[in-house]
Amino acid sequence: MKNYIKIIIAIVLIFIIGAFFYYQKPKTPIVNNNEQTPLISDNSIIGCYVAYLAKDVYNLKILSQSGEQVEGELEFNNFEKDSSKGTFKGTYKNGIILADYTFQSEGTLSVAQVIFKKTADGFVRGYGDVDLATGTHFVDLNNITYDSSVIFKFSKEDCTVTTIKPEVTNSAPKGKLKAGSTPAGDPKIVESNTWIWQKTIMNDGTIVVPKRTDAFTLSFDSTKGNVSGRTDCNSFFGSYKMGSDGFITFGPIASTLMFCEGSQESSFTSAISNSSKYMIDGSGNLVLLLSYDSGSVIFKKQ
């Protein structure tokens, strides 16, 4: 009987000691699955960025970011003009997105290199000379001019054009420097020089180079607001309006009427007429940006 009592006492003690150590052991916190844990770090650029130019809407949608690798979608929706839409894949480092943009425009699949710089307000797109051999990649990444007049701002809405309304609708070109904007160029530099056409680069990868070097010129008369020059066949003249905000607009361009077979005159004057903005790049070249983000015309000083 005594042995039986001892066994019961021993079992009770073991139970008490076991219970003591169990309740002293640190408990694993219960995870509330309903709490949302941030999946994006503070340094992430994932999201939708939207820019507006007059009635045009541009979307930069960054879908993934892994280390320096980024991927996403890019869309240029132009009002009553040809637009482009596609995907991009590249790198993001030191505040710069450099990527290959694969897009559809006018039913044609094309690839072109794009570059964007992160600023305090959002992303701004860069422009520069393109390698003539490929027609798609920048020649010198240290000689990129960023267009701060069009800013891709972060949007909490979905990057869908039909659901996004611009805060301000601009009727460009205006020719006046808006408060708080960054000057994109100096009209005095443009108007004090004669410029020679080097090439026209379209965003679908097409590059037009003059067959006759130094044949095409462009000059501005600030006192009369007139633009003039020569082509490989005729002289031309017209009017213009330019502002330090980077906007430029040309009036109708007329020319002498000599006929020259194989002339590139039409391509040259058409590009000038369709320009809506200008800038001076890091090499001192004049760059006319075509409307609807369709390309650029590059000039050097005479």
Helices and strands as residue ranges (DSSP letters): H 2-24, E 47-53, E 56-66, E 69-77, E 84-93, E 96-105, E 108-118, E 123-127, E 145-155, G 161-163, H 187-191, E 195-202, E 207-208, E 217-221, E 226-230, E 235-242, E 248-250, E 254-255, H 265-273, E 275-280, E 286-290, G 291-293, E 295-301
